[in-house]
Amino acid sequence: MEWTWRIALFKRHFRQLRFDDDLGFSTKAAAEIATNLSVGLLGPIYAQMDPMRLGEVERLLRISAEYGERITRNRSANNVKDGGLERLLAKYPSHGFVIDKTEGRDIFRKIDDPTDAQQDFVDFWNDYAQRYIYGDNAFTGYFCNEPTPPSPSTPEGQANEQPQDGHHGAPAEDPGGQ
């Protein structure tokens, strides 16, 4: 909290206590009561603040702002509208927060539709993932040619056989249409 806000709170209490026609406390008594009121009101708020956490958050915001400034510095390659960086830093609660196209148009100069290849990728994995997101099955797999860890039925030291098509974890195509 800024000092000006705390001082304004004290002054408001002091003036009311000192100069109100019905109260009219002495300067000393008004100052003491205004101090106790201000401290009493703000104390519980300050007690909840963790200075280390506040410092961490401030540092992360500065890092994000500096990174964003570097990205947007080159005006010809800059796709962020004026005020967009500040909005990204201050208005979204987490990195995982989804920005849809409507909001994106408020922040960025250009919003592209996905390419055919990108849309095919999304469609492929979306259809496949629905079975695991909304079903009772757990999904585990590799997106590259990594060996699987030995299963309890596989003797230790021998890797399980892996298909060589690069689609580990991906749905198997049924060439026979069965």
Kinemage of the C-alpha trace (Angstrom):
@kinemage 1
@onewidth
@group {chain A} dominant
@subgroup {mainchain}
@vectorlist {calphas} color= white
{ca met a 1} P 0.000 0.000 0.000
{ca glu a 2} L 1.239 3.445 -0.733
{ca trp a 3} L 2.105 5.803 2.124
{ca thr a 4} L -0.274 8.430 0.748
{ca trp a 5} L -3.232 6.118 1.272
{ca arg a 6} L -2.218 5.345 4.851
{ca ile a 7} L -1.653 9.021 5.603
{ca ala a 8} L -5.011 9.924 4.052
{ca leu a 9} L -6.717 7.374 6.308
{ca phe a 10} L -5.022 8.838 9.385
{ca lys a 11} L -5.849 12.432 8.345
{ca arg a 12} L -9.501 11.598 7.746
{ca his a 13} L -9.840 10.073 11.216
{ca phe a 14} L -7.827 12.857 12.832
{ca arg a 15} L -9.842 15.687 11.233
{ca gln a 16} L -13.145 14.088 12.119
{ca leu a 17} L -12.076 13.534 15.729
{ca arg a 18} L -10.421 16.942 16.154
{ca phe a 19} L -12.677 19.303 14.220
{ca asp a 20} L -16.118 17.660 14.291
{ca asp a 21} L -18.546 19.908 16.210
{ca asp a 22} L -19.949 16.976 18.160
{ca leu a 23} L -16.622 15.316 18.994
{ca gly a 24} L -14.004 18.060 19.358
{ca phe a 25} L -11.201 15.995 20.900
{ca ser a 26} L -7.938 17.710 21.800
{ca thr a 27} L -5.162 17.504 19.219
{ca lys a 28} L -3.274 14.963 21.330
{ca ala a 29} L -6.326 12.752 21.926
{ca ala a 30} L -7.456 12.990 18.260
{ca ala a 31} L -3.968 12.028 17.044
{ca glu a 32} L -3.776 9.092 19.434
{ca ile a 33} L -7.249 7.794 18.552
{ca ala a 34} L -6.639 8.302 14.788
{ca thr a 35} L -3.354 6.394 15.083
{ca asn a 36} L -5.023 3.524 16.944
{ca leu a 37} L -7.881 3.402 14.416
{ca ser a 38} L -5.556 3.408 11.419
{ca val a 39} L -3.240 0.780 12.887
{ca gly a 40} L -6.213 -1.304 14.024
{ca leu a 41} L -7.803 -1.218 10.588
{ca leu a 42} L -4.629 -1.824 8.585
{ca gly a 43} L -2.814 -4.166 10.992
{ca pro a 44} L -4.765 -7.334 10.082
{ca ile a 45} L -4.257 -6.604 6.393
{ca tyr a 46} L -0.508 -6.138 6.819
{ca ala a 47} L -0.306 -9.263 9.001
{ca gln a 48} L -1.507 -11.346 6.043
{ca met a 49} L 1.203 -10.063 3.728
{ca asp a 50} L 4.302 -12.180 3.184
{ca pro a 51} L 7.183 -9.857 2.218
{ca met a 52} L 9.148 -12.703 0.616
{ca arg a 53} L 6.190 -13.716 -1.546
{ca leu a 54} L 5.499 -10.098 -2.502
{ca gly a 55} L 9.148 -9.745 -3.519
{ca glu a 56} L 8.985 -12.945 -5.595
{ca val a 57} L 5.857 -11.792 -7.402
{ca glu a 58} L 7.333 -8.347 -8.049
{ca arg a 59} L 10.508 -9.929 -9.448
{ca leu a 60} L 8.542 -12.272 -11.725
{ca leu a 61} L 6.450 -9.367 -13.032
{ca arg a 62} L 9.615 -7.345 -13.745
{ca ile a 63} L 11.152 -10.301 -15.588
{ca ser a 64} L 7.960 -10.758 -17.616
{ca ala a 65} L 7.789 -7.053 -18.410
{ca glu a 66} L 11.444 -6.937 -19.509
{ca tyr a 67} L 10.995 -10.034 -21.648
{ca gly a 68} L 7.863 -8.553 -23.216
{ca glu a 69} L 9.637 -5.251 -23.875
{ca arg a 70} L 12.409 -7.059 -25.711
{ca ile a 71} L 9.912 -9.000 -27.810
{ca thr a 72} L 7.919 -5.881 -28.722
{ca arg a 73} L 10.919 -3.588 -29.250
{ca asn a 74} L 11.250 -4.388 -32.976
{ca arg a 75} L 8.231 -2.501 -34.332
{ca ser a 76} L 8.218 -4.291 -37.721
{ca ala a 77} L 8.021 -7.737 -36.084
{ca asn a 78} L 5.853 -6.594 -33.189
{ca asn a 79} L 2.381 -8.124 -33.255
{ca val a 80} L 1.318 -6.651 -29.898
{ca lys a 81} L -0.954 -3.603 -29.940
{ca asp a 82} L -0.223 -0.591 -27.743
{ca gly a 83} L -1.203 -1.486 -24.184
{ca gly a 84} L -1.310 -5.190 -25.058
{ca leu a 85} L 1.790 -6.123 -23.090
{ca glu a 86} L 0.469 -4.387 -19.973
{ca arg a 87} L -2.842 -6.183 -20.416
{ca leu a 88} L -1.121 -9.551 -20.737
{ca leu a 89} L 0.933 -8.903 -17.602
{ca ala a 90} L -1.828 -7.526 -15.399
{ca lys a 91} L -5.193 -8.845 -16.560
{ca tyr a 92} L -4.753 -12.620 -16.737
{ca pro a 93} L -4.582 -14.790 -13.606
{ca ser a 94} L -2.223 -17.472 -14.908
{ca his a 95} L -0.173 -18.722 -17.839
{ca gly a 96} L -2.843 -21.332 -18.478
{ca phe a 97} L -5.583 -18.767 -18.938
{ca val a 98} L -7.083 -19.102 -22.406
{ca ile a 99} L -7.301 -16.019 -24.618
{ca asp a 100} L -9.890 -16.540 -27.335
{ca lys a 101} L -9.827 -14.892 -30.763
{ca thr a 102} L -12.093 -12.033 -29.687
{ca glu a 103} L -9.780 -11.070 -26.827
{ca gly a 104} L -6.755 -11.786 -28.986
{ca arg a 105} L -7.880 -9.160 -31.486
{ca asp a 106} L -7.876 -6.591 -28.667
{ca ile a 107} L -4.269 -7.450 -27.776
{ca phe a 108} L -2.598 -8.452 -31.055
{ca arg a 109} L -2.490 -6.806 -34.475
{ca lys a 110} L -2.851 -10.062 -36.392
{ca ile a 111} L -4.597 -13.299 -35.460
{ca asp a 112} L -4.104 -16.216 -37.865
{ca asp a 113} L -6.373 -19.175 -38.343
{ca pro a 114} L -4.609 -22.509 -37.920
{ca thr a 115} L -2.972 -23.995 -41.012
{ca asp a 116} L -4.433 -27.212 -42.401
{ca ala a 117} L -1.587 -29.184 -40.816
{ca gln a 118} L -2.175 -27.527 -37.423
{ca gln a 119} L -5.915 -28.177 -37.631
{ca asp a 120} L -5.286 -31.826 -38.582
{ca phe a 121} L -3.007 -32.175 -35.552
{ca val a 122} L -5.627 -30.663 -33.225
{ca asp a 123} L -8.436 -32.761 -34.680
{ca phe a 124} L -6.396 -35.967 -34.435
{ca trp a 125} L -5.413 -35.481 -30.800
{ca asn a 126} L -8.722 -33.926 -29.742
{ca asp a 127} L -10.711 -36.944 -30.951
{ca tyr a 128} L -8.238 -39.287 -29.317
{ca ala a 129} L -7.999 -37.349 -26.054
{ca gln a 130} L -11.783 -37.222 -25.558
{ca arg a 131} L -11.729 -40.927 -24.696
{ca tyr a 132} L -9.259 -40.277 -21.898
{ca ile a 133} L -10.568 -36.947 -20.668
{ca tyr a 134} L -14.166 -38.091 -20.345
{ca gly a 135} L -13.568 -41.820 -19.881
{ca asp a 136} L -12.090 -43.926 -17.127
{ca asn a 137} L -8.936 -44.856 -19.046
{ca ala a 138} L -5.562 -43.403 -18.174
{ca phe a 139} L -3.302 -42.415 -21.060
{ca thr a 140} L 0.422 -43.023 -20.988
{ca gly a 141} L 2.661 -43.085 -23.996
{ca tyr a 142} L 5.579 -41.555 -25.812
{ca phe a 143} L 5.624 -39.101 -28.676
{ca cys a 144} L 9.078 -40.275 -29.742
{ca asn a 145} L 11.093 -43.499 -29.874
{ca glu a 146} L 11.781 -43.749 -26.139
{ca pro a 147} L 11.800 -47.215 -24.575
{ca thr a 148} L 9.108 -47.985 -22.047
{ca pro a 149} L 10.205 -48.928 -18.562
{ca pro a 150} L 10.146 -52.666 -17.848
{ca ser a 151} L 6.770 -53.957 -16.734
{ca pro a 152} L 6.489 -56.375 -13.812
{ca ser a 153} L 6.195 -59.285 -16.302
{ca thr a 154} L 9.316 -58.186 -18.245
{ca pro a 155} L 12.644 -59.319 -16.780
{ca glu a 156} L 14.621 -56.337 -15.524
{ca gly a 157} L 17.125 -55.004 -17.999
{ca gln a 158} L 15.060 -55.983 -21.069
{ca ala a 159} L 13.096 -53.171 -22.653
{ca asn a 160} L 9.609 -53.788 -23.975
{ca glu a 161} L 9.236 -54.004 -27.743
{ca gln a 162} L 8.297 -50.645 -29.241
{ca pro a 163} L 6.749 -50.097 -32.652
{ca gln a 164} L 9.099 -48.305 -35.015
{ca asp a 165} L 6.465 -46.086 -36.632
{ca gly a 166} L 7.016 -43.161 -34.236
{ca his a 167} L 3.410 -43.232 -32.994
{ca his a 168} L 3.940 -44.434 -29.440
{ca gly a 169} L 0.821 -43.758 -27.467
{ca ala a 170} L -1.083 -42.726 -30.582
{ca pro a 171} L -4.169 -44.654 -31.611
{ca ala a 172} L -3.405 -47.598 -33.821
{ca glu a 173} L -4.784 -47.366 -37.314
{ca asp a 174} L -6.970 -50.315 -38.269
{ca pro a 175} L -6.011 -51.078 -41.881
{ca gly a 176} L -8.726 -53.699 -42.197
{ca gly a 177} L -11.457 -51.327 -41.074
{ca gln a 178} L -12.403 -53.687 -38.256
